[in-house]
Amino acid sequence: MIQPATWRDLNSLRHLEHLCFQKDAWPLLDLVGVLTLPSVVRLKAEMDEQADGQAHRLMVGFIAGDIRSSQHMAWIATIGVLPDYRGRGIGRRLLEACEALIHEPRIRLCVRASNQAAIQLYLNSAYQRAGIWPNYYQDGEDALVMEKKR
């Protein structure tokens, strides 16, 4: 199930960030911002899980789109799916749902140059390589900048 995320999802988002982006997890204040700033589209993917004999919802994916209307574009600030839930189309559905809520003609995102699975997802979703940001990540890896024009 994909639905809007709120500040009440902060702990679940912190957990997801640390599992998905061990080297680059956002600090607490950035997570609070992405969950509260008015120009951000934020969606979560949840699944029903059983634990200790009780059913509960688990956030298995998250996406945030930063709308920059003055620039006629938006940035996908972050997208992640828990490792155990990858390969099920959750990332693609999050991306499509976020894009549907963005009405700007261009959408950009950054991705680790080594993250071939994510790069393939973006290529399959009509993103094209638009540039490279050298040494973008904390460990010195380059970021590919990808863009979708609509």
C-alpha positions in Angstrom: 0.0 0.0 0.0 1.4 3.4 -1.0 0.2 6.4 0.9 1.4 9.9 2.2 4.1 9.9 4.9 3.9 12.2 7.8 6.1 13.3 10.7 4.7 10.3 12.6 6.7 8.1 10.3 10.0 9.5 11.5 11.2 6.4 13.4 10.3 4.1 10.6 12.0 6.4 8.1 15.2 6.5 10.2 15.2 2.7 10.3 14.7 2.5 6.5 17.4 5.1 5.8 20.0 3.3 7.9 19.3 0.0 6.3 19.1 1.3 2.7 21.9 3.9 2.9 24.4 2.7 5.4 27.1 5.1 4.2 24.9 8.0 3.4 21.9 7.9 5.8 20.4 11.4 6.3 20.8 13.0 9.7 17.7 13.4 11.9 17.1 17.1 11.0 17.0 16.3 7.3 14.5 13.5 7.9 12.3 15.9 9.9 12.5 18.4 7.1 11.6 15.9 4.4 8.6 14.8 6.4 7.4 18.4 7.2 8.4 20.9 4.5 5.4 21.9 2.4 7.1 21.7 -1.0 7.9 18.0 -0.6 5.9 15.1 -1.9 6.5 12.2 0.5 5.1 8.7 0.1 5.6 5.5 1.9 5.1 1.9 0.9 3.7 -0.3 3.7 3.1 -4.0 4.0 1.1 -5.9 6.7 3.5 -8.1 8.7 3.1 -10.6 11.6 5.3 -10.2 14.6 4.8 -11.8 18.0 1.4 -13.1 16.9 0.2 -9.6 16.1 -0.3 -7.9 12.8 1.2 -4.5 12.1 2.2 -2.3 9.2 5.9 -2.1 8.2 7.3 0.8 6.2 9.2 -1.1 3.4 9.8 1.9 1.1 9.9 5.7 1.0 10.3 8.4 -1.6 10.5 12.2 -1.4 10.1 14.6 -4.3 11.3 18.2 -3.7 9.2 20.4 -6.0 11.0 23.6 -7.2 8.3 25.4 -9.0 10.4 28.5 -9.6 12.9 26.3 -11.5 10.1 24.4 -13.3 11.5 21.1 -12.0 11.5 18.7 -9.1 14.2 16.5 -7.5 13.7 13.0 -6.2 15.5 13.7 -2.9 15.5 10.1 -1.8 14.0 6.8 -2.6 14.7 3.5 -0.8 13.2 0.1 -0.3 14.3 -2.2 2.5 16.7 -4.9 1.3 14.4 -7.8 2.0 11.7 -6.2 -0.1 13.7 -5.3 -3.2 12.9 -6.8 -6.6 9.1 -6.8 -6.0 8.4 -3.5 -7.9 8.0 -1.4 -4.8 10.6 1.2 -5.9 9.0 1.5 -9.4 5.5 1.9 -7.8 6.8 4.6 -5.4 8.5 6.4 -8.3 5.4 6.3 -10.4 3.2 7.5 -7.6 5.5 10.4 -6.7 5.8 11.4 -10.4 2.0 11.5 -10.6 1.9 14.1 -7.9 4.6 16.3 -9.5 3.4 18.6 -12.2 6.8 20.1 -13.3 8.1 19.4 -16.8 11.5 18.0 -15.5 12.3 15.6 -12.7 15.9 14.9 -11.6 17.6 12.6 -9.2 21.1 11.5 -8.2 22.2 7.9 -7.9 25.4 6.2 -7.0 27.4 5.3 -10.2 27.7 1.7 -8.9 24.0 1.2 -8.1 23.1 -0.6 -11.3 19.7 -1.9 -10.1 18.6 1.7 -9.4 20.1 3.0 -12.6 18.2 0.4 -14.6 14.9 1.3 -12.8 15.4 4.9 -13.8 16.3 4.1 -17.4 13.2 1.9 -17.6 11.2 4.8 -16.2 12.3 7.2 -19.1 15.1 9.0 -17.1 18.3 9.8 -19.1 21.8 10.5 -17.9 22.2 14.3 -17.6 25.6 14.6 -15.9 27.9 13.4 -13.2 28.8 14.9 -9.9 32.3 13.7 -9.0 33.0 12.6 -5.4 29.4 13.4 -4.4 29.0 10.7 -1.8 30.8 10.6 1.6 33.1 7.7 0.5 34.1 9.6 -2.7 31.9 7.8 -5.2 30.5 9.7 -8.1 26.8 10.5 -8.5 25.0 10.1 -11.8 22.5 12.9 -12.4 19.5 11.6 -14.2 16.6 13.5 -15.7 13.1 12.8 -17.0 11.4 15.4 -19.3 7.7 15.2 -19.6 
